[in-house]
Amino acid sequence: MTLLNGVSEGEIEAPIDRCWEVVADVASAPSWQGGLERLEVIERDAQGRVVLCDTVTDARLWKVRCRVHVQYDRPHRVTFTRVPSD
């Protein structure tokens, strides 16, 4: 299996708390993240944050379905790690 990695960064003229509010709302990501067609929440933590979800991404030639574990490092990053699933 091929291991895919990626990092994305950019400068945004907005307060860090507002940026974090948008990025940490993982469930709404399909509305603003190009290519992410669907995100189904499987599990939330005690704070209500998504910690496990199924995603469908349009990779142009085919649809990529993944189950991912989500980790939060406020206010610096949200990390998505693919986990084995059916």
C-alpha positions in Angstrom: 0.0 0.0 0.0 1.2 3.5 -0.8 1.6 5.9 2.1 0.2 9.3 1.4 1.3 12.3 3.4 0.6 15.9 3.1 0.8 19.3 4.8 -1.0 22.4 3.9 -0.4 25.9 5.2 -1.1 29.5 4.4 -1.4 33.0 5.7 -4.9 34.1 6.8 -5.7 37.6 7.9 -8.0 36.7 10.8 -7.5 36.2 14.5 -6.1 32.7 15.4 -9.2 32.0 17.6 -11.5 32.5 14.6 -9.3 30.3 12.4 -9.3 27.6 15.0 -13.0 27.8 15.3 -13.4 27.0 11.6 -10.7 24.3 11.3 -11.7 22.5 14.5 -15.3 22.2 13.3 -14.4 19.0 11.4 -18.0 18.0 10.7 -18.5 21.1 8.5 -15.3 20.6 6.5 -17.1 19.3 3.3 -18.7 22.7 3.0 -15.4 24.5 2.6 -12.7 21.9 1.8 -12.5 21.2 -1.9 -12.7 17.5 -2.9 -14.1 16.3 0.5 -17.5 15.2 -0.6 -18.8 13.7 2.6 -17.9 13.3 6.3 -19.9 11.0 8.6 -19.2 11.4 12.3 -18.7 8.1 14.0 -17.5 9.2 17.5 -17.2 12.4 19.5 -15.1 13.1 22.6 -16.4 14.5 25.9 -16.0 18.1 24.5 -18.2 17.2 21.5 -15.3 17.3 19.0 -15.2 14.7 16.2 -12.6 12.1 17.0 -13.5 9.3 14.5 -15.2 9.8 11.1 -15.7 8.2 7.7 -14.8 10.4 4.7 -15.3 10.3 1.0 -12.9 12.3 -1.1 -13.1 13.0 -4.9 -9.7 12.0 -6.2 -10.8 12.8 -9.8 -10.2 9.2 -11.1 -12.1 7.5 -8.2 -13.7 8.2 -4.8 -11.4 7.5 -1.8 -13.2 6.3 1.3 -11.3 6.4 4.6 -12.0 6.1 8.3 -9.9 8.7 10.1 -9.0 9.4 13.7 -8.8 13.2 14.5 -6.5 14.8 17.0 -6.5 18.4 18.1 -3.5 20.6 19.0 -5.1 23.9 19.7 -4.5 26.3 18.1 -1.8 24.9 15.9 -3.1 21.9 14.0 -5.8 19.3 13.5 -4.3 15.9 12.5 -6.1 13.2 10.5 -4.8 9.6 10.7 -6.2 6.9 8.6 -7.3 3.8 10.6 -8.1 0.3 9.3 -11.8 -0.3 8.7 -14.2 -2.3 6.5 
